[in-house]
Amino acid sequence: MRNRCFHGSCLLDATVMPSDNICVQHGLPRYIANIRSRPRKVKFVGRRIKHQWIEGDGSRHWYKETVLSIVKGVDCDMNAVYQDQYDGNDDLHYVDSLQADYNDGTLTYHDIQI
């Protein structure tokens, strides 16, 4: 776990002894609470996404799709099931694990231009 100094901008080494409660760089007291890094939860319903799939032959391909609705669970939960539609295809499909795929980089938003 990582600690931050009181003003919060610098990370302190986790090996610093508990009695050493001053940030060496800034001379300020450390936070008492630890900072835990969590993957950011995002909502998918109504969004255009690009989703990477591994084909039967092992090749990887990115598909553009629109997430239409949630079928089971709550939007952004790991176990949620969504209904989506691929570009150029009128059929509706069910997909799960969108949050996990977003966290590992195999899903990106297509409707946001950076």
Residue pairs with C-beta under 8 A, 6 or more apart in sequence:
1 14
1 34
1 35
1 36
2 11
2 12
2 14
2 34
2 35
2 37
3 11
3 12
3 14
3 16
3 30
3 31
3 34
3 35
4 10
4 11
4 12
4 30
4 31
4 35
5 12
5 23
5 25
5 26
5 28
5 29
5 30
5 31
6 23
6 26
6 28
6 29
6 30
6 31
7 26
7 28
8 31
10 23
10 25
10 26
11 35
12 23
12 30
21 29
21 30
22 28
22 29
22 30
23 29
23 30
39 99
39 102
39 103
41 76
41 99
42 76
42 99
42 102
43 75
43 76
44 67
44 75
44 76
44 80
44 82
44 98
44 99
45 67
45 68
45 69
45 70
45 75
45 82
46 67
46 68
47 66
47 67
47 109
47 110
47 111
48 64
48 65
48 66
48 109
48 110
48 111
49 64
49 65
49 66
49 67
49 98
49 107
49 108
49 109
49 110
49 111
50 62
50 63
50 64
50 65
50 107
50 108
50 109
50 110
51 62
51 63
51 65
51 95
51 98
51 101
51 106
51 107
52 60
52 61
52 62
52 63
52 101
52 106
52 107
53 60
53 61
53 62
53 63
54 60
55 61
63 86
63 87
64 86
64 87
64 110
65 84
65 85
65 86
65 87
66 84
66 85
66 87
67 82
67 83
67 84
67 98
68 82
68 83
68 84
68 85
68 92
69 82
69 83
70 80
70 81
70 82
70 83
71 81
71 82
71 83
71 94
72 79
72 80
72 81
73 79
73 80
73 81
74 80
76 99
77 99
78 97
78 99
78 100
79 96
80 96
80 98
80 99
81 94
81 95
81 96
82 94
82 95
82 96
82 98
83 92
83 93
83 94
83 95
84 92
84 93
84 94
84 95
85 91
85 92
85 93
86 93
98 107
101 107
102 108
